[in-house]
Amino acid sequence: MRKYATAHVVDFIWLVFDGSEANATAEGNLRISYTGGDGEQRTDRLVTDYVRLMRLTGRKAHVTVVTNDKKFGKAVSSLGVEVQAVKEFVDGI
């Protein structure tokens, strides 16, 4: 992802993972976040909330969510974002 971020400097790339401790690091346009806490689908909720916030604030940024989770992909797609499977994304790099 660092190579992708370097090649796409105008894009904001955000990798979000579940993790027991909430934390984030940033390098240029690449941000890596861990949700913290416990329970299922914490990452899904965080990304969905971000997409909803973007819509509520009227920001017209193009958002692509990369996931193999079909249920999550369908949920965020219904919010107007593009969804790509991981292999499709990686093959396009």
DSSP file (Angstrom, degrees, kcal/mol; ACC not computed):
  #  RESIDUE AA STRUCTURE BP1 BP2  ACC     N-H-->O    O-->H-N    N-H-->O    O-->H-N    TCO  KAPPA ALPHA  PHI   PSI    X-CA   Y-CA   Z-CA
    1    1 A M     >        0   0    0      0, 0.0     4,-3.1     0, 0.0     5,-0.2   0.000 360.0 360.0 360.0 -29.4    0.0    0.0    0.0
    2    2 A R  H  >  +     0   0    0      2,-0.2     4,-2.4     1,-0.2     5,-0.2   0.923 360.0  48.1 -61.4 -41.9    2.9    2.3    0.5
    3    3 A K  H  > S+     0   0    0      2,-0.2     4,-2.0     1,-0.2    -1,-0.2   0.921 113.0  48.1 -62.9 -43.0    3.9    1.9   -3.1
    4    4 A Y  H  > S+     0   0    0      1,-0.2     4,-1.3     2,-0.2    -2,-0.2   0.931 111.5  49.9 -62.3 -46.1    0.3    2.6   -4.2
    5    5 A A  H  < S+     0   0    0     -4,-3.1     3,-0.3     1,-0.2    -1,-0.2   0.891 110.3  50.4 -61.1 -40.4    0.1    5.7   -1.9
    6    6 A T  H >< S+     0   0    0     -4,-2.4     3,-0.5     1,-0.2    -1,-0.2   0.873 112.5  46.7 -65.1 -37.2    3.3    7.0   -3.4
    7    7 A A  H 3< S+     0   0    0     -4,-2.0    -1,-0.2     1,-0.2    -2,-0.2   0.663 117.8  43.1 -78.9 -16.0    2.0    6.5   -6.9
    8    8 A H  T ><  +     0   0    0     -4,-1.3     3,-1.9    -3,-0.3    -1,-0.2  -0.516  66.9 161.2-127.5  62.7   -1.4    8.1   -6.1
    9    9 A V  T <  S+     0   0    0     -3,-0.5    -1,-0.1     1,-0.3    -2,-0.1   0.690  71.5  58.1 -64.5 -20.6   -0.4   11.2   -4.0
   10   10 A V  T 3  S+     0   0    0     -3,-0.1    -1,-0.3     2,-0.1     2,-0.2   0.617  93.9  85.1 -84.0 -10.6   -3.7   13.0   -4.5
   11   11 A D  S <  S-     0   0    0     -3,-1.9     2,-0.6    -6,-0.2    -3,-0.1  -0.619  73.4-137.6 -89.4 149.2   -5.6   10.0   -3.0
   12   12 A F        -     0   0    0     -2,-0.2     2,-0.5     2,-0.0    18,-0.2  -0.945  22.1-163.6-102.1 118.8   -6.2    9.5    0.7
   13   13 A I  E     -a   30   0A   0     16,-2.9    18,-2.8    -2,-0.6     2,-0.5  -0.913   7.5-175.8-109.3 125.9   -5.7    5.8    1.5
   14   14 A W  E     -a   31   0A   0     -2,-0.5     2,-0.5    16,-0.2    18,-0.2  -0.956   8.4-166.5-127.7 113.3   -7.1    4.5    4.8
   15   15 A L  E     -a   32   0A   0     16,-2.8    18,-3.0    -2,-0.5     2,-0.5  -0.866  12.3-168.5 -96.2 127.6   -6.5    1.0    6.0
   16   16 A V  E     +a   33   0A   0     -2,-0.5     2,-0.3    16,-0.2    18,-0.2  -0.974   9.0 173.2-124.6 129.1   -8.7    0.0    8.9
   17   17 A F  E     -a   34   0A   0     16,-2.5    18,-2.4    -2,-0.5    19,-0.2  -0.934  35.7-109.8-129.7 151.7   -8.3   -3.1   11.0
   18   18 A D        +     0   0    0     -2,-0.3     2,-0.3    16,-0.2    19,-0.1  -0.553  48.7 161.8 -69.9 148.5   -9.9   -4.5   14.1
   19   19 A G        -     0   0    0     -2,-0.2    17,-0.8    17,-0.2     4,-0.0  -0.949  49.7-119.8-166.5 151.7   -7.5   -4.4   17.0
   20   20 A S  S    S+     0   0    0     -2,-0.3    17,-1.4    16,-0.2     2,-0.5   0.813 102.3  48.1 -69.3 -28.5   -7.6   -4.6   20.8
   21   21 A E  S    S-     0   0    0     15,-0.3    15,-0.4    -3,-0.1     2,-0.4  -0.949  86.1-127.3-115.2 129.5   -6.0   -1.1   21.1
   22   22 A A        +     0   0    0     -2,-0.5     2,-0.3    13,-0.3    13,-0.2  -0.589  50.6 134.7 -72.7 127.7   -7.2    1.9   19.2
   23   23 A N  E     -B   34   0A   0     11,-1.4    11,-2.9    -2,-0.4     2,-0.3  -0.976  31.0-160.5-164.2 165.3   -4.3    3.6   17.4
   24   24 A A  E     -B   33   0A   0     -2,-0.3     2,-0.3     9,-0.2     9,-0.2  -0.996   1.9-165.4-151.0 148.9   -3.4    5.1   14.1
   25   25 A T  E     -B   32   0A   0      7,-2.3     7,-2.6    -2,-0.3     2,-0.4  -0.942   9.5-158.4-130.3 156.6   -0.3    6.0   12.2
   26   26 A A  E     -B   31   0A   0     -2,-0.3     2,-0.4     5,-0.2     5,-0.2  -0.999  14.4-179.4-139.7 140.0    0.1    8.2    9.1
   27   27 A E  E >   -B   30   0A   0      3,-2.9     3,-2.1    -2,-0.4     2,-0.3  -0.894  68.8 -59.8-134.3 103.1    2.7    8.5    6.4
   28   28 A G  T 3  S-     0   0    0     -2,-0.4   -22,-0.0     1,-0.3    -1,-0.0  -0.430 123.5  -9.3  61.1-120.1    1.8   11.1    3.9
   29   29 A N  T 3  S+     0   0    0     -2,-0.3   -16,-2.9    -3,-0.1     2,-0.5   0.290 119.1  91.7 -94.4   9.5   -1.5   10.2    2.3
   30   30 A L  E <   -aB  13  27A   0     -3,-2.1    -3,-2.9   -18,-0.2     2,-0.4  -0.922  51.4-178.4-109.6 124.8   -1.6    6.7    3.9
   31   31 A R  E     -aB  14  26A   0    -18,-2.8   -16,-2.8    -2,-0.5     2,-0.5  -0.979   8.8-164.5-122.1 134.7   -3.3    6.2    7.3
   32   32 A I  E     -aB  15  25A   0     -7,-2.6    -7,-2.3    -2,-0.4     2,-0.4  -0.982  15.3-177.4-120.1 121.8   -3.4    2.9    9.1
   33   33 A S  E     -aB  16  24A   0    -18,-3.0   -16,-2.5    -2,-0.5     2,-0.4  -0.919  20.1-157.7-124.1 145.4   -6.0    2.6   11.9
   34   34 A Y  E     -aB  17  23A   0    -11,-2.9   -11,-1.4    -2,-0.4   -16,-0.2  -0.984  17.5-142.8-117.6 133.1   -6.9   -0.1   14.5
   35   35 A T        -     0   0    0    -18,-2.4   -13,-0.3    -2,-0.4   -17,-0.1   0.796  27.4-153.1 -70.9 -31.7  -10.4    0.2   15.9
   36   36 A G        +     0   0    0    -17,-0.8   -15,-0.3   -15,-0.4   -17,-0.2  -0.040  51.1  65.1  76.3 170.1   -9.8   -0.8   19.5
   37   37 A G  S    S-     0   0    0    -17,-1.4     2,-0.3   -19,-0.1    -1,-0.2  -0.273  80.3 -87.2  78.1-165.3  -12.3   -2.4   21.7
   38   38 A D        +     0   0    0     -3,-0.1     2,-0.1     2,-0.1   -18,-0.0  -0.890  68.4  77.5-140.7 172.0  -14.0   -5.7   21.2
   39   39 A G  S >  S-     0   0    0     -2,-0.3     3,-0.5     2,-0.0     2,-0.2  -0.377  76.1 -59.3 108.8 167.4  -16.9   -7.2   19.4
   40   40 A E  T 3  S+     0   0    0      1,-0.2    -2,-0.1    -2,-0.1     0, 0.0  -0.463 106.1  12.3 -87.6 156.8  -17.6   -8.0   15.8
   41   41 A Q  T 3>  +     0   0    0     -2,-0.2     4,-2.2     1,-0.1    -1,-0.2   0.750  68.9 145.7  54.8  34.4  -17.5   -5.8   12.8
   42   42 A R  H <> S+     0   0    0     -3,-0.5     4,-2.3     2,-0.2     5,-0.2   0.921  75.4  48.4 -64.0 -42.1  -15.8   -2.8   14.5
   43   43 A T  H  > S+     0   0    0      1,-0.2     4,-2.6     2,-0.2     5,-0.3   0.922 109.5  52.6 -63.2 -43.9  -14.0   -2.0   11.3
   44   44 A D  H  > S+     0   0    0      1,-0.2     4,-2.6     2,-0.2    -1,-0.2   0.920 110.4  48.0 -58.2 -44.6  -17.2   -2.3    9.2
   45   45 A R  H  X S+     0   0    0     -4,-2.2     4,-2.8     2,-0.2    -1,-0.2   0.913 111.3  50.1 -63.7 -43.0  -19.0    0.2   11.6
   46   46 A L  H  X S+     0   0    0     -4,-2.3     4,-2.2     2,-0.2    -2,-0.2   0.935 114.0  43.9 -62.8 -46.3  -16.1    2.7   11.5
   47   47 A V  H  X S+     0   0    0     -4,-2.6     4,-2.5     2,-0.2    -2,-0.2   0.920 114.4  49.9 -65.9 -43.2  -16.0    2.7    7.7
   48   48 A T  H  X S+     0   0    0     -4,-2.6     4,-2.5    -5,-0.3    -2,-0.2   0.917 110.8  49.6 -61.5 -43.6  -19.8    2.9    7.3
   49   49 A D  H  X S+     0   0    0     -4,-2.8     4,-2.5    -5,-0.2    -1,-0.2   0.897 110.0  51.7 -61.9 -40.1  -19.9    5.8    9.8
   50   50 A Y  H  X S+     0   0    0     -4,-2.2     4,-2.4     2,-0.2    -2,-0.2   0.929 110.3  48.0 -61.2 -46.2  -17.2    7.6    7.8
   51   51 A V  H  X S+     0   0    0     -4,-2.5     4,-2.0     1,-0.2    -2,-0.2   0.915 112.3  49.0 -62.8 -42.9  -19.1    7.1    4.6
   52   52 A R  H  X S+     0   0    0     -4,-2.5     4,-2.8     1,-0.2    -1,-0.2   0.910 110.2  51.4 -62.8 -41.3  -22.3    8.4    6.2
   53   53 A L  H  X S+     0   0    0     -4,-2.5     4,-2.2     1,-0.2     6,-0.3   0.910 107.3  53.0 -61.6 -42.7  -20.4   11.4    7.6
   54   54 A M  H  <>S+     0   0    0     -4,-2.4     5,-1.6     1,-0.2     4,-0.4   0.916 112.7  44.9 -58.5 -43.1  -19.0   12.2    4.2
   55   55 A R  H ><5S+     0   0    0     -4,-2.0     3,-1.1     1,-0.2    -2,-0.2   0.920 112.1  51.0 -67.5 -44.1  -22.6   12.2    2.7
   56   56 A L  H 3<5S+     0   0    0     -4,-2.8    -1,-0.2     1,-0.3    -2,-0.2   0.830 110.9  48.3 -65.1 -32.1  -24.1   14.2    5.6
   57   57 A T  T 3<5S-     0   0    0     -4,-2.2    -1,-0.3    -5,-0.2    -2,-0.2   0.497 112.4-119.6 -87.3  -3.2  -21.5   16.9    5.3
   58   58 A G  T < 5 +     0   0    0     -3,-1.1     2,-0.3    -4,-0.4    -3,-0.2   0.613  55.5 158.2  78.3  11.5  -22.0   17.1    1.5
   59   59 A R      < -     0   0    0     -5,-1.6    -1,-0.3    -6,-0.3    -2,-0.1  -0.558  30.9-156.4 -72.6 131.1  -18.4   16.2    0.7
   60   60 A K        +     0   0    0     -2,-0.3    -1,-0.1    -3,-0.1    -5,-0.1   0.025  37.0 146.2 -99.5  26.2  -18.3   14.8   -2.8
   61   61 A A        -     0   0    0     -7,-0.1     2,-0.5     1,-0.1    -2,-0.0  -0.338  53.8-116.9 -64.8 143.6  -15.1   12.7   -2.5
   62   62 A H        -     0   0    0     19,-0.1     2,-0.5     2,-0.0    -1,-0.1  -0.719  35.7-165.4 -79.6 125.5  -15.0    9.5   -4.5
   63   63 A V        -     0   0    0     -2,-0.5    19,-2.2    17,-0.2     2,-0.5  -0.958  11.8-172.2-119.5 130.4  -14.7    6.6   -2.1
   64   64 A T  E     -c   82   0B   0     -2,-0.5     2,-0.5    17,-0.2    19,-0.2  -0.989   8.6-158.3-118.8 127.6  -13.7    3.1   -2.9
   65   65 A V  E     -c   83   0B   0     17,-3.0    19,-2.4    -2,-0.5     2,-0.6  -0.919   5.7-154.6-105.5 126.8  -14.0    0.4   -0.3
   66   66 A V  E     +c   84   0B   0     -2,-0.5     2,-0.3    17,-0.2    19,-0.2  -0.899  36.7 132.0-104.9 117.1  -11.9   -2.7   -0.8
   67   67 A T        -     0   0    0     17,-2.3    -2,-0.1    -2,-0.6     0, 0.0  -0.989  52.3-149.4-159.3 152.8  -13.3   -5.8    0.8
   68   68 A N  S    S+     0   0    0     -2,-0.3     2,-0.9    17,-0.2     3,-0.1   0.397  72.1 107.0-101.2  -1.8  -14.2   -9.4    0.2
   69   69 A D     >  -     0   0    0      1,-0.2     4,-2.9     2,-0.1     5,-0.2  -0.681  54.4-165.7 -80.8 105.4  -17.0   -9.3    2.7
   70   70 A K  H  > S+     0   0    0     -2,-0.9     4,-2.4     1,-0.2     5,-0.2   0.876  84.7  51.1 -63.4 -39.9  -20.1   -9.3    0.4
   71   71 A K  H  > S+     0   0    0      2,-0.2     4,-1.9     1,-0.2    -1,-0.2   0.938 114.7  42.9 -64.2 -46.3  -22.6   -8.3    3.2
   72   72 A F  H  > S+     0   0    0      2,-0.2     4,-2.5     1,-0.2     5,-0.3   0.918 112.8  53.8 -64.1 -44.0  -20.4   -5.3    4.1
   73   73 A G  H  X S+     0   0    0     -4,-2.9     4,-2.2     1,-0.2    -2,-0.2   0.896 109.0  48.3 -58.1 -41.9  -19.8   -4.5    0.5
   74   74 A K  H  X S+     0   0    0     -4,-2.4     4,-1.8     2,-0.2    -1,-0.2   0.893 110.2  53.0 -65.4 -39.8  -23.5   -4.4   -0.2
   75   75 A A  H  < S+     0   0    0     -4,-1.9     4,-0.3     1,-0.2    -2,-0.2   0.933 114.8  38.9 -63.1 -47.4  -24.1   -2.2    2.8
   76   76 A V  H ><>S+     0   0    0     -4,-2.5     5,-1.3     1,-0.2     3,-1.0   0.829 110.8  59.6 -75.6 -29.7  -21.6    0.5    1.8
   77   77 A S  H ><5S+     0   0    0     -4,-2.2     3,-2.0    -5,-0.3    -1,-0.2   0.881  98.7  58.7 -61.8 -36.9  -22.5    0.2   -1.8
   78   78 A S  T 3<5S+     0   0    0     -4,-1.8    -1,-0.3     1,-0.3    -2,-0.2   0.680  99.1  59.9 -66.4 -15.5  -26.0    1.2   -0.9
   79   79 A L  T < 5S-     0   0    0     -3,-1.0    -1,-0.3    -4,-0.3    -2,-0.2   0.389 127.2 -98.4 -91.4   1.7  -24.5    4.4    0.6
   80   80 A G  T < 5S+     0   0    0     -3,-2.0     2,-0.3     1,-0.3   -17,-0.2   0.671  79.7 127.3  95.8  18.0  -23.1    5.3   -2.9
   81   81 A V      < -     0   0    0     -5,-1.3    -1,-0.3   -19,-0.1     2,-0.2  -0.746  61.0-109.6-105.5 157.6  -19.5    4.2   -2.7
   82   82 A E  E     -c   64   0B   0    -19,-2.2   -17,-3.0    -2,-0.3     2,-0.4  -0.595  30.9-155.6 -78.6 143.1  -17.6    1.9   -5.1
   83   83 A V  E     -c   65   0B   0     -2,-0.2     2,-0.4   -19,-0.2   -17,-0.2  -0.984  11.6-177.3-124.0 134.2  -16.8   -1.5   -3.8
   84   84 A Q  E     -c   66   0B   0    -19,-2.4   -17,-2.3    -2,-0.4     2,-0.1  -0.976  27.5-119.2-128.2 142.9  -13.9   -3.7   -5.1
   85   85 A A     >  -     0   0    0     -2,-0.4     4,-2.3   -19,-0.2   -17,-0.2  -0.469  32.7-114.0 -71.1 153.1  -12.8   -7.2   -4.2
   86   86 A V  H  > S+     0   0    0      1,-0.2     4,-3.0     2,-0.2     5,-0.2   0.922 116.2  49.7 -57.1 -47.7   -9.3   -7.4   -2.8
   87   87 A K  H  > S+     0   0    0      1,-0.2     4,-2.9     2,-0.2    -1,-0.2   0.906 109.9  51.3 -60.5 -42.0   -8.0   -9.4   -5.8
   88   88 A E  H  > S+     0   0    0      2,-0.2     4,-1.1     1,-0.2    -1,-0.2   0.913 113.3  45.5 -60.6 -43.2   -9.5   -6.9   -8.2
   89   89 A F  H  < S+     0   0    0     -4,-2.3     3,-0.5     2,-0.2     4,-0.5   0.948 114.6  46.5 -65.1 -49.2   -7.9   -4.0   -6.4
   90   90 A V  H >< S+     0   0    0     -4,-3.0     3,-1.3     1,-0.3    -2,-0.2   0.899 109.8  54.0 -63.1 -41.6   -4.5   -5.8   -6.1
   91   91 A D  H 3< S+     0   0    0     -4,-2.9    -1,-0.3     1,-0.3    -2,-0.2   0.792 106.5  54.5 -62.7 -26.4   -4.5   -6.8   -9.8
   92   92 A G  T 3<        0   0    0     -4,-1.1    -1,-0.3    -3,-0.5    -2,-0.2   0.536 360.0 360.0 -84.5  -6.8   -5.1   -3.2  -10.8
   93   93 A I    <         0   0    0     -3,-1.3    -1,-0.2    -4,-0.5    -2,-0.1   0.495 360.0 360.0 -74.5 360.0   -2.1   -1.9   -8.9
